[in-house]
Amino acid sequence: MVERISRLRYVGLGVAVSLALAGAGHAQQQQDLGPRPVAVASTPYTFDTAEQHGIKVSVVARGLNHPFSFAFLPNGDALVAERSGGLRLVRNAASGKGGAATLEAQPISGTPEKYTQRTSGLHDIALHPQFAQNSLVYFSYNKLGDAVPDVTPPRRQSAITVQRGKLAGTSLTNVETIFTGEWSTGSSGSRLAFGQDGMLYVSTGAPFGMTTAQDPASVYGKVLRIRDDGKAPADNPFAKQAGARAEVFSMGHRDQLGLTVHPNGTVLAAEHGPNGGDEVNLILPGRNYGWPTWTYGRNYDGTRMSALPVTDGIEQPLVLWVPSIAPTGIVVYTGDKIPAWKNNLFVGSARTGEIPRTGGLERVVFNDKLEEIRRERLLGTLHQRIRDVRQGPDGLLYVVTDEDDGVLLRIEPAAL
């Protein structure tokens, strides 16, 4: 098991305000940054890569509107969650099924009302471990509430919510809410993953110095662990602590937009630092990962956020990126179609070093103790925001791009 070091606690309201102001100025500066937009070609790309000498990258489906996540059905079709467009169905997505892939014109019915606020809409989707028997699909989103007073630009409160429903053709039926967090003015995206223990792990965010990350009474800035019916297991680390949310499994996280389970059963989460300091963390029960007091990241004006990045009682990341890569979905490859990459961690990247249109796919090689040996960056020349990466039932890798004309891409071996 990997040892980790801890980080302390931090931040007052003044720091949170300065971060928000710095972020606004940062956004203005970005208008003239980055290469020109690049459209993904319909013809396949080929690349030489480390260890796997030759990969082919092909478009499976296009016309997706800023997809956030996707999941493969046992028959090789794929469900794709668009942040503001609902749940889409791509038929014949996995190459092993045969036939051309097609994107259904109409979204799957039964998902929540669509919203336009930045962190609202659909986030992640996950199939129940017994999906073949019960057809249950789980999805997370930020439910919107009342308007936040005296805020420019205007926005509404939101609450992280997990729902589930039965997939029947192109509809979700018997949809029910199984978990809802408290109302928040600054929550972020979320991810879902079923563990080998049968529990559903849910990541939540606490950006811009939100002190909720250090508060066990809040679900934000946490990894949560719930049963498949949404109830908190009795063996969760804070289940018996007065005033704490029983669903909390780990705390001290910023924006966690990647979550997966390693073949050895451990839970891994990808976390955004503010400006650098992006991480992949090994999620352990009751542990503190430091945000917002301890971080390798900087403020958006370049100043340091903390004098030291970690301290006693704060967990050290498994993988660290400085500068940032804006990590997104993650997966551990377990297939046999690309044997040179077996047990490698793949991490989506929306951009590198705060430069727009510089996203890609990170490949990290671990030893058997989950200690990093080497890493490689893939797909950077496509200049796309990679939002999620999954392994298909055909043993190949797939990614989606977070663009106006988002695409589902397949990665497979190719002879160069």
C-alpha positions as CSV (number, residue, x, y, z in Angstrom):
1,M,0.0,0.0,0.0
2,V,1.3,3.4,-0.9
3,E,2.2,5.7,2.0
4,R,1.0,9.2,2.0
5,I,1.8,12.3,3.9
6,S,-0.9,14.8,4.9
7,R,-1.5,18.6,4.6
8,L,-3.0,21.2,7.0
9,R,-5.9,23.5,6.9
10,Y,-6.3,27.0,5.4
11,V,-7.9,30.0,4.1
12,G,-10.2,32.8,5.0
13,L,-12.9,34.6,3.1
14,G,-10.4,37.1,1.7
15,V,-8.4,34.4,0.0
16,A,-11.5,32.9,-1.5
17,V,-12.5,36.3,-2.9
18,S,-9.0,36.9,-4.3
19,L,-9.0,33.5,-6.0
20,A,-12.4,34.3,-7.6
21,L,-11.1,37.7,-8.9
22,A,-7.9,36.1,-10.1
23,G,-9.9,33.5,-11.9
24,A,-12.0,36.2,-13.7
25,G,-8.8,38.0,-14.8
26,H,-7.4,34.7,-15.9
27,A,-10.4,34.0,-18.1
28,Q,-10.0,37.3,-19.8
29,Q,-6.4,36.6,-20.6
30,Q,-7.2,33.3,-22.1
31,Q,-9.2,34.9,-24.9
32,D,-6.0,35.2,-27.0
33,L,-4.2,32.1,-25.9
34,G,-3.8,28.7,-27.5
35,P,-3.7,27.4,-31.1
36,R,-6.6,27.9,-33.4
37,P,-9.6,25.5,-33.1
38,V,-8.9,22.2,-34.8
39,A,-11.7,19.9,-36.1
40,V,-11.1,16.1,-35.8
41,A,-10.9,14.5,-39.2
42,S,-13.1,11.6,-40.2
43,T,-10.1,9.7,-41.5
44,P,-8.1,7.7,-38.9
45,Y,-4.9,9.1,-37.3
46,T,-1.9,6.9,-36.7
47,F,0.8,7.6,-34.1
48,D,3.9,5.9,-32.8
49,T,3.8,5.6,-29.1
50,A,6.0,4.3,-26.3
51,E,5.8,0.5,-25.7
52,Q,2.8,0.2,-28.1
53,H,4.5,1.0,-31.4
54,G,1.6,2.1,-33.5
55,I,-1.9,3.2,-32.6
56,K,-4.8,4.1,-34.8
57,V,-7.3,6.7,-33.6
58,S,-10.7,6.7,-35.3
59,V,-14.0,8.6,-35.0
60,V,-16.8,6.3,-33.9
61,A,-19.5,9.0,-33.6
62,R,-19.6,12.8,-33.8
63,G,-22.2,15.5,-33.2
64,L,-22.1,15.2,-29.4
65,N,-22.7,18.5,-27.5
66,H,-20.0,18.8,-24.8
67,P,-20.1,15.2,-23.5
68,F,-19.0,14.7,-19.9
69,S,-18.9,10.9,-19.6
70,F,-19.9,7.7,-21.3
71,A,-20.5,4.0,-20.4
72,F,-20.7,0.9,-22.5
73,L,-23.7,-1.4,-22.4
74,P,-23.0,-5.2,-22.6
75,N,-24.1,-5.3,-26.2
76,G,-21.5,-2.8,-27.3
77,D,-23.8,0.3,-27.5
78,A,-22.7,3.3,-25.5
79,L,-24.5,5.8,-23.4
80,V,-23.0,9.3,-23.5
81,A,-23.9,12.0,-21.0
82,E,-24.0,15.6,-22.5
83,R,-23.8,18.3,-19.9
84,S,-26.8,20.3,-21.3
85,G,-28.2,17.8,-23.9
86,G,-29.1,14.8,-21.9
87,L,-28.2,11.1,-22.3
88,R,-27.4,10.0,-25.8
89,L,-27.3,6.5,-27.3
90,V,-24.5,5.4,-29.7
91,R,-25.4,2.1,-31.3
92,N,-22.6,-0.3,-32.3
93,A,-20.0,1.9,-30.6
94,A,-17.6,-1.0,-29.7
95,S,-15.9,-2.3,-32.8
96,G,-16.3,-6.0,-31.8
97,K,-20.0,-5.9,-32.4
98,G,-19.8,-5.2,-36.1
99,G,-21.7,-2.7,-38.2
100,A,-21.4,1.1,-38.4
101,A,-21.9,3.1,-35.3
102,T,-24.8,5.5,-35.3
103,L,-25.8,8.3,-32.9
104,E,-29.6,8.2,-32.1
105,A,-31.1,11.6,-33.0
106,Q,-33.2,11.9,-29.8
107,P,-31.8,11.7,-26.2
108,I,-32.8,9.0,-23.8
109,S,-36.0,10.1,-22.0
110,G,-36.3,10.2,-18.2
111,T,-33.2,12.3,-17.3
112,P,-33.4,15.5,-15.3
113,E,-34.5,18.9,-16.7
114,K,-31.6,20.5,-18.6
115,Y,-30.0,23.7,-17.2
116,T,-27.4,26.1,-18.6
117,Q,-25.5,27.0,-15.4
118,R,-21.9,26.0,-15.7
119,T,-21.8,23.1,-13.2
120,S,-25.4,21.9,-13.9
121,G,-26.6,19.3,-16.3
122,L,-25.6,15.6,-16.4
123,H,-22.2,14.6,-15.0
124,D,-21.3,11.0,-14.8
125,I,-23.1,7.7,-15.6
126,A,-22.5,4.3,-14.2
127,L,-24.1,0.9,-14.7
128,H,-25.1,-1.2,-11.8
129,P,-22.7,-4.2,-11.3
130,Q,-25.7,-6.5,-12.0
131,F,-26.9,-4.4,-15.0
132,A,-27.6,-7.5,-17.1
133,Q,-30.2,-8.6,-14.5
134,N,-31.7,-5.2,-13.3
135,S,-31.0,-2.7,-16.2
136,L,-30.1,0.0,-13.6
137,V,-28.3,3.1,-14.8
138,Y,-27.0,5.7,-12.2
139,F,-26.2,9.3,-13.0
140,S,-25.2,12.4,-11.1
141,Y,-26.0,16.1,-11.7
142,N,-26.2,19.4,-9.9
143,K,-29.9,20.1,-9.2
144,L,-30.5,23.9,-9.3
145,G,-32.3,25.8,-6.5
146,D,-32.9,29.4,-5.6
147,A,-31.0,32.4,-7.0
148,V,-27.9,33.5,-5.1
149,P,-28.6,37.1,-4.0
150,D,-26.3,40.0,-5.1
151,V,-24.0,37.9,-7.3
152,T,-22.6,39.0,-10.7
153,P,-23.0,37.2,-13.1
154,P,-26.3,35.8,-11.7
155,R,-26.4,32.2,-10.7
156,R,-28.4,29.8,-8.6
157,Q,-27.7,27.4,-5.7
158,S,-27.1,23.8,-6.6
159,A,-27.0,20.5,-4.9
160,I,-25.2,17.3,-6.0
161,T,-27.8,14.7,-6.8
162,V,-27.6,11.0,-7.7
163,Q,-30.5,9.3,-9.5
164,R,-31.0,5.8,-10.9
165,G,-33.5,4.4,-13.4
166,K,-34.1,1.3,-15.5
167,L,-33.0,1.5,-19.1
168,A,-35.7,0.2,-21.4
169,G,-34.9,0.8,-25.1
170,T,-34.4,4.5,-25.4
171,S,-36.1,5.5,-22.1
172,L,-35.2,5.5,-18.4
173,T,-38.1,4.3,-16.3
174,N,-38.8,4.3,-12.6
175,V,-36.3,7.1,-12.1
176,E,-35.7,7.9,-8.4
177,T,-33.4,10.1,-6.4
178,I,-31.2,8.1,-4.1
179,F,-28.9,10.8,-2.8
180,T,-28.9,14.7,-2.5
181,G,-26.3,16.9,-0.9
182,E,-26.9,20.2,0.8
183,W,-27.4,23.4,-1.2
184,S,-24.2,25.1,-2.3
185,T,-23.1,28.3,-4.1
186,G,-19.9,26.8,-5.6
187,S,-20.1,23.1,-6.2
188,S,-18.5,21.5,-9.2
189,G,-18.7,18.3,-11.3
190,S,-18.9,14.8,-10.0
191,R,-18.0,11.2,-10.9
192,L,-19.4,7.8,-10.1
193,A,-17.7,4.4,-9.8
194,F,-18.9,1.1,-8.3
195,G,-16.2,-0.5,-6.1
196,Q,-15.4,-4.2,-5.7
197,D,-17.2,-4.0,-2.4
198,G,-20.5,-3.2,-4.3
199,M,-20.6,0.3,-3.0
200,L,-21.1,3.4,-5.2
201,Y,-18.3,6.0,-4.8
202,V,-19.2,9.6,-5.7
203,S,-16.7,12.4,-6.1
204,T,-17.7,16.0,-5.3
205,G,-15.9,19.3,-5.6
206,A,-15.1,22.4,-3.5
207,P,-13.3,24.9,-5.7
208,F,-12.0,28.4,-5.0
209,G,-11.1,27.9,-1.3
210,M,-14.5,26.5,-0.2
211,T,-13.9,25.5,3.4
212,T,-16.5,22.8,3.1
213,A,-13.7,20.5,1.9
214,Q,-12.5,20.3,5.5
215,D,-15.9,20.0,7.1
216,P,-17.3,16.5,7.5
217,A,-20.8,18.0,7.9
218,S,-20.7,18.8,4.2
219,V,-20.6,16.4,1.2
220,Y,-18.5,18.9,-0.9
221,G,-14.8,18.4,-1.5
222,K,-15.2,14.7,-0.7
223,V,-15.3,11.2,-2.0
224,L,-18.6,9.7,-0.8
225,R,-19.4,6.0,-0.3
226,I,-23.0,4.9,-0.5
227,R,-25.0,1.7,-1.0
228,D,-26.7,1.1,-4.4
229,D,-29.9,2.4,-2.8
230,G,-28.2,5.6,-1.7
231,K,-28.0,4.8,2.0
232,A,-24.7,5.3,3.9
233,P,-22.9,2.0,5.0
234,A,-22.5,1.6,8.7
235,D,-18.7,1.0,8.3
236,N,-18.1,4.4,6.7
237,P,-15.4,6.3,8.6
238,F,-17.6,9.2,9.7
239,A,-20.9,7.2,10.1
240,K,-20.8,7.4,13.9
241,Q,-19.4,10.9,14.3
242,A,-21.9,13.5,15.6
243,G,-22.7,16.2,13.1
244,A,-20.9,14.5,10.2
245,R,-22.4,13.3,7.0
246,A,-22.3,9.5,7.2
247,E,-21.7,9.3,3.4
248,V,-18.3,10.9,3.6
249,F,-15.4,8.5,2.9
250,S,-12.5,11.0,2.4
251,M,-12.1,14.8,2.6
252,G,-9.9,17.7,1.6
253,H,-10.5,17.6,-2.2
254,R,-10.9,20.3,-4.8
255,D,-12.4,19.5,-8.2
256,Q,-12.5,15.7,-8.7
257,L,-13.4,15.0,-12.3
258,G,-12.0,11.5,-12.6
259,L,-12.8,8.4,-10.6
260,T,-12.1,4.7,-11.2
261,V,-11.4,1.4,-9.4
262,H,-8.0,-0.3,-9.9
263,P,-8.0,-4.1,-10.5
264,N,-6.6,-4.5,-7.0
265,G,-9.8,-2.9,-5.6
266,T,-8.4,0.5,-4.6
267,V,-10.2,3.6,-5.6
268,L,-8.4,6.3,-7.6
269,A,-9.5,9.9,-8.1
270,A,-8.2,12.7,-10.4
271,E,-8.2,16.1,-8.8
272,H,-7.7,19.6,-10.2
273,G,-5.3,21.9,-8.5
274,P,-6.0,25.6,-8.9
275,N,-3.1,26.5,-11.2
276,G,-0.9,23.4,-11.3
277,G,-0.9,20.8,-8.6
278,D,-3.2,18.4,-10.4
279,E,-3.2,15.0,-8.8
280,V,-4.3,11.4,-8.9
281,N,-5.0,10.2,-5.4
282,L,-5.4,6.8,-3.8
283,I,-8.6,7.2,-1.8
284,L,-8.4,5.7,1.6
285,P,-11.2,5.8,4.3
286,G,-11.1,8.8,6.6
287,R,-8.0,10.4,5.1
288,N,-7.5,14.1,4.5
289,Y,-6.1,15.3,1.1
290,G,-5.4,18.8,2.2
291,W,-7.5,21.3,0.2
292,P,-7.7,24.2,0.6
293,T,-4.8,24.6,3.1
294,W,-2.2,22.4,1.5
295,T,-1.6,22.3,-2.2
296,Y,1.1,22.1,-4.9
297,G,-0.9,24.6,-7.0
298,R,-0.7,28.4,-7.2
299,N,-3.2,31.2,-7.4
300,Y,-4.1,32.2,-11.0
301,D,-1.9,35.3,-10.7
302,G,1.1,33.0,-10.1
303,T,1.5,33.5,-6.3
304,R,1.8,30.5,-4.0
305,M,-1.2,29.3,-2.2
306,S,0.6,27.5,0.6
307,A,4.2,27.7,1.9
308,L,4.4,23.9,1.9
309,P,2.4,21.5,-0.3
310,V,1.9,18.8,2.4
311,T,2.3,18.2,6.1
312,D,1.7,15.5,8.7
313,G,-1.8,14.0,8.5
314,I,-2.3,15.0,4.8
315,E,-2.1,12.4,2.0
316,Q,0.5,12.7,-0.7
317,P,-0.7,12.3,-4.3
318,L,0.1,9.2,-6.3
319,V,0.7,11.3,-9.4
320,L,1.3,15.0,-9.6
321,W,1.3,17.5,-12.6
322,V,3.0,20.9,-12.5
323,P,2.0,22.6,-14.7
324,S,-1.6,21.5,-14.7
325,I,-3.2,19.2,-17.2
326,A,-6.9,19.8,-16.1
327,P,-7.4,16.0,-15.4
328,T,-10.8,14.5,-16.4
329,G,-12.0,10.9,-16.6
330,I,-9.6,8.1,-15.7
331,V,-9.4,4.3,-16.2
332,V,-7.0,1.5,-15.6
333,Y,-6.6,-0.6,-18.8
334,T,-7.1,-4.3,-18.2
335,G,-7.7,-5.6,-21.7
336,D,-5.6,-7.8,-23.9
337,K,-5.9,-6.0,-27.2
338,I,-3.1,-3.6,-26.3
339,P,-1.0,-5.8,-24.0
340,A,1.9,-3.4,-23.7
341,W,-0.4,-1.0,-21.8
342,K,-2.0,-3.5,-19.4
343,N,-2.6,-2.1,-15.9
344,N,-1.5,1.4,-17.1
345,L,-3.6,4.4,-15.8
346,F,-5.1,6.6,-18.5
347,V,-6.1,10.2,-17.5
348,G,-8.0,12.6,-19.8
349,S,-6.7,16.1,-20.1
350,A,-8.7,19.2,-21.0
351,R,-5.6,21.5,-21.4
352,T,-2.0,21.8,-20.5
353,G,-0.4,24.6,-18.6
354,E,-3.5,26.8,-18.7
355,I,-3.4,27.0,-22.5
356,P,-6.7,26.3,-24.3
357,R,-6.9,23.6,-27.0
358,T,-3.9,21.7,-25.6
359,G,-5.7,18.7,-24.1
360,G,-4.7,15.1,-24.6
361,L,-4.5,11.7,-22.9
362,E,-1.9,10.9,-20.2
363,R,-0.6,7.3,-19.7
364,V,1.0,6.5,-16.4
365,V,2.9,3.3,-15.7
366,F,2.9,2.0,-12.1
367,N,4.9,-0.8,-10.4
368,D,3.0,-3.4,-8.3
369,K,2.9,-1.0,-5.3
370,L,1.2,1.8,-7.3
371,E,4.4,3.8,-7.5
372,E,4.9,5.8,-10.7
373,I,7.6,4.5,-13.1
374,R,7.0,6.6,-16.2
375,R,4.4,8.5,-18.1
376,E,3.6,9.5,-21.7
377,R,1.3,12.1,-23.3
378,L,-1.0,10.9,-26.1
379,L,-3.3,12.6,-28.6
380,G,-1.9,16.1,-28.0
381,T,-1.8,16.9,-31.7
382,L,-5.6,16.6,-32.0
383,H,-5.9,19.8,-29.9
384,Q,-9.1,18.6,-28.2
385,R,-10.5,18.7,-24.6
386,I,-10.5,15.0,-23.7
387,R,-13.3,14.7,-21.1
388,D,-13.5,11.0,-20.4
389,V,-11.7,7.7,-21.2
390,R,-13.2,4.2,-20.9
391,Q,-12.3,0.6,-21.8
392,G,-14.8,-0.9,-24.2
393,P,-16.2,-4.5,-24.1
394,D,-14.0,-5.2,-27.1
395,G,-10.8,-4.6,-25.0
396,L,-10.0,-1.3,-26.8
397,L,-9.8,2.3,-25.3
398,Y,-12.3,5.0,-26.1
399,V,-12.4,8.8,-25.3
400,V,-14.9,11.6,-25.8
401,T,-14.0,15.2,-26.5
402,D,-15.6,18.1,-24.7
403,E,-16.4,20.3,-27.8
404,D,-19.3,21.9,-29.6
405,D,-19.0,19.0,-32.1
406,G,-17.8,16.4,-29.7
407,V,-16.6,13.0,-30.9
408,L,-16.3,9.5,-29.5
409,L,-12.9,8.2,-30.5
410,R,-11.5,4.6,-30.6
411,I,-7.8,3.8,-29.9
412,E,-6.5,0.5,-31.2
413,P,-3.2,-1.0,-32.4
414,A,-2.1,-0.1,-35.9
415,A,0.9,-1.1,-38.0
416,L,3.1,1.9,-38.8
